Amino acid sequence: MATSKEIRIENLRFLVKQFKTADAVARRAETAPMYLSQILNQVKSSTGTSRGVGDKLARKIEVGCGLPEGWMDADHGALTEIPSLDLAKDSASNLVTQERVPYAVNVAHAKKQQSEQAEVAGSDA
């Protein structure tokens, strides 16, 4: 049975095939292409272990690629394609209108929650 680290790396490899390049996946996940390359090539970190897809990066990849939360954690077996995956080219208009809206909404929601929490914390002082 594959470990969660192995499953996430296999799912990342699958997405790179679907989107044609690691750069395309990195743009969608708003992360550095070099970091994804290091994960895919199993470059060792400063601790000597191979780099992997952590929780935060897994969620960013899911949001950026329009996948449901937890998709990166599931073993999809012999999956050959995701029917609902939007593989449109990364044009400037596409980034704003189709791919980044869910991420932008999530970021705005998170910022609003942080602001509300800060207000509550400030009023408790």
MODELLER restraints for C-alpha pairs under 7 A, 6 or more apart:
rsr = mdl.restraints
at = mdl.atoms
rsr.add(forms.Gaussian(group=physical.xy_distance, feature=features.Distance(at['CA:4:A'], at['CA:73:A']), mean=6.40, stdev=0.5))
rsr.add(forms.Gaussian(group=physical.xy_distance, feature=features.Distance(at['CA:5:A'], at['CA:52:A']), mean=6.09, stdev=0.5))
rsr.add(forms.Gaussian(group=physical.xy_distance, feature=features.Distance(at['CA:5:A'], at['CA:53:A']), mean=6.72, stdev=0.5))
rsr.add(forms.Gaussian(group=physical.xy_distance, feature=features.Distance(at['CA:7:A'], at['CA:73:A']), mean=6.48, stdev=0.5))
rsr.add(forms.Gaussian(group=physical.xy_distance, feature=features.Distance(at['CA:7:A'], at['CA:74:A']), mean=6.89, stdev=0.5))
rsr.add(forms.Gaussian(group=physical.xy_distance, feature=features.Distance(at['CA:7:A'], at['CA:75:A']), mean=5.87, stdev=0.5))
rsr.add(forms.Gaussian(group=physical.xy_distance, feature=features.Distance(at['CA:8:A'], at['CA:53:A']), mean=6.14, stdev=0.5))
rsr.add(forms.Gaussian(group=physical.xy_distance, feature=features.Distance(at['CA:8:A'], at['CA:72:A']), mean=5.32, stdev=0.5))
rsr.add(forms.Gaussian(group=physical.xy_distance, feature=features.Distance(at['CA:8:A'], at['CA:73:A']), mean=5.83, stdev=0.5))
rsr.add(forms.Gaussian(group=physical.xy_distance, feature=features.Distance(at['CA:9:A'], at['CA:40:A']), mean=6.79, stdev=0.5))
rsr.add(forms.Gaussian(group=physical.xy_distance, feature=features.Distance(at['CA:9:A'], at['CA:52:A']), mean=6.88, stdev=0.5))
rsr.add(forms.Gaussian(group=physical.xy_distance, feature=features.Distance(at['CA:9:A'], at['CA:53:A']), mean=6.62, stdev=0.5))
rsr.add(forms.Gaussian(group=physical.xy_distance, feature=features.Distance(at['CA:11:A'], at['CA:72:A']), mean=5.96, stdev=0.5))
rsr.add(forms.Gaussian(group=physical.xy_distance, feature=features.Distance(at['CA:16:A'], at['CA:22:A']), mean=5.16, stdev=0.5))
rsr.add(forms.Gaussian(group=physical.xy_distance, feature=features.Distance(at['CA:16:A'], at['CA:25:A']), mean=6.29, stdev=0.5))
rsr.add(forms.Gaussian(group=physical.xy_distance, feature=features.Distance(at['CA:19:A'], at['CA:25:A']), mean=6.55, stdev=0.5))
rsr.add(forms.Gaussian(group=physical.xy_distance, feature=features.Distance(at['CA:19:A'], at['CA:87:A']), mean=6.12, stdev=0.5))
rsr.add(forms.Gaussian(group=physical.xy_distance, feature=features.Distance(at['CA:22:A'], at['CA:33:A']), mean=6.28, stdev=0.5))
rsr.add(forms.Gaussian(group=physical.xy_distance, feature=features.Distance(at['CA:22:A'], at['CA:36:A']), mean=6.63, stdev=0.5))
rsr.add(forms.Gaussian(group=physical.xy_distance, feature=features.Distance(at['CA:22:A'], at['CA:37:A']), mean=6.90, stdev=0.5))
rsr.add(forms.Gaussian(group=physical.xy_distance, feature=features.Distance(at['CA:23:A'], at['CA:33:A']), mean=5.07, stdev=0.5))
rsr.add(forms.Gaussian(group=physical.xy_distance, feature=features.Distance(at['CA:26:A'], at['CA:32:A']), mean=5.95, stdev=0.5))
rsr.add(forms.Gaussian(group=physical.xy_distance, feature=features.Distance(at['CA:26:A'], at['CA:33:A']), mean=5.12, stdev=0.5))
rsr.add(forms.Gaussian(group=physical.xy_distance, feature=features.Distance(at['CA:26:A'], at['CA:36:A']), mean=6.89, stdev=0.5))
rsr.add(forms.Gaussian(group=physical.xy_distance, feature=features.Distance(at['CA:28:A'], at['CA:61:A']), mean=7.00, stdev=0.5))
rsr.add(forms.Gaussian(group=physical.xy_distance, feature=features.Distance(at['CA:28:A'], at['CA:64:A']), mean=4.43, stdev=0.5))
rsr.add(forms.Gaussian(group=physical.xy_distance, feature=features.Distance(at['CA:28:A'], at['CA:65:A']), mean=6.10, stdev=0.5))
rsr.add(forms.Gaussian(group=physical.xy_distance, feature=features.Distance(at['CA:29:A'], at['CA:60:A']), mean=5.03, stdev=0.5))
rsr.add(forms.Gaussian(group=physical.xy_distance, feature=features.Distance(at['CA:29:A'], at['CA:61:A']), mean=4.58, stdev=0.5))
rsr.add(forms.Gaussian(group=physical.xy_distance, feature=features.Distance(at['CA:29:A'], at['CA:64:A']), mean=4.60, stdev=0.5))
rsr.add(forms.Gaussian(group=physical.xy_distance, feature=features.Distance(at['CA:38:A'], at['CA:51:A']), mean=6.85, stdev=0.5))
rsr.add(forms.Gaussian(group=physical.xy_distance, feature=features.Distance(at['CA:39:A'], at['CA:51:A']), mean=5.06, stdev=0.5))
rsr.add(forms.Gaussian(group=physical.xy_distance, feature=features.Distance(at['CA:39:A'], at['CA:52:A']), mean=5.47, stdev=0.5))
rsr.add(forms.Gaussian(group=physical.xy_distance, feature=features.Distance(at['CA:42:A'], at['CA:50:A']), mean=5.06, stdev=0.5))
rsr.add(forms.Gaussian(group=physical.xy_distance, feature=features.Distance(at['CA:42:A'], at['CA:51:A']), mean=5.84, stdev=0.5))
rsr.add(forms.Gaussian(group=physical.xy_distance, feature=features.Distance(at['CA:43:A'], at['CA:50:A']), mean=5.47, stdev=0.5))
rsr.add(forms.Gaussian(group=physical.xy_distance, feature=features.Distance(at['CA:43:A'], at['CA:51:A']), mean=6.02, stdev=0.5))
rsr.add(forms.Gaussian(group=physical.xy_distance, feature=features.Distance(at['CA:44:A'], at['CA:50:A']), mean=4.20, stdev=0.5))
rsr.add(forms.Gaussian(group=physical.xy_distance, feature=features.Distance(at['CA:44:A'], at['CA:51:A']), mean=5.86, stdev=0.5))
rsr.add(forms.Gaussian(group=physical.xy_distance, feature=features.Distance(at['CA:45:A'], at['CA:51:A']), mean=5.86, stdev=0.5))
rsr.add(forms.Gaussian(group=physical.xy_distance, feature=features.Distance(at['CA:58:A'], at['CA:72:A']), mean=5.95, stdev=0.5))
rsr.add(forms.Gaussian(group=physical.xy_distance, feature=features.Distance(at['CA:59:A'], at['CA:69:A']), mean=6.54, stdev=0.5))
rsr.add(forms.Gaussian(group=physical.xy_distance, feature=features.Distance(at['CA:62:A'], at['CA:68:A']), mean=6.33, stdev=0.5))
rsr.add(forms.Gaussian(group=physical.xy_distance, feature=features.Distance(at['CA:62:A'], at['CA:69:A']), mean=6.25, stdev=0.5))
rsr.add(forms.Gaussian(group=physical.xy_distance, feature=features.Distance(at['CA:62:A'], at['CA:71:A']), mean=6.82, stdev=0.5))
rsr.add(forms.Gaussian(group=physical.xy_distance, feature=features.Distance(at['CA:62:A'], at['CA:72:A']), mean=6.93, stdev=0.5))
rsr.add(forms.Gaussian(group=physical.xy_distance, feature=features.Distance(at['CA:63:A'], at['CA:103:A']), mean=6.10, stdev=0.5))
rsr.add(forms.Gaussian(group=physical.xy_distance, feature=features.Distance(at['CA:64:A'], at['CA:99:A']), mean=6.53, stdev=0.5))
rsr.add(forms.Gaussian(group=physical.xy_distance, feature=features.Distance(at['CA:64:A'], at['CA:100:A']), mean=6.92, stdev=0.5))
rsr.add(forms.Gaussian(group=physical.xy_distance, feature=features.Distance(at['CA:64:A'], at['CA:103:A']), mean=6.58, stdev=0.5))
rsr.add(forms.Gaussian(group=physical.xy_distance, feature=features.Distance(at['CA:66:A'], at['CA:85:A']), mean=6.94, stdev=0.5))
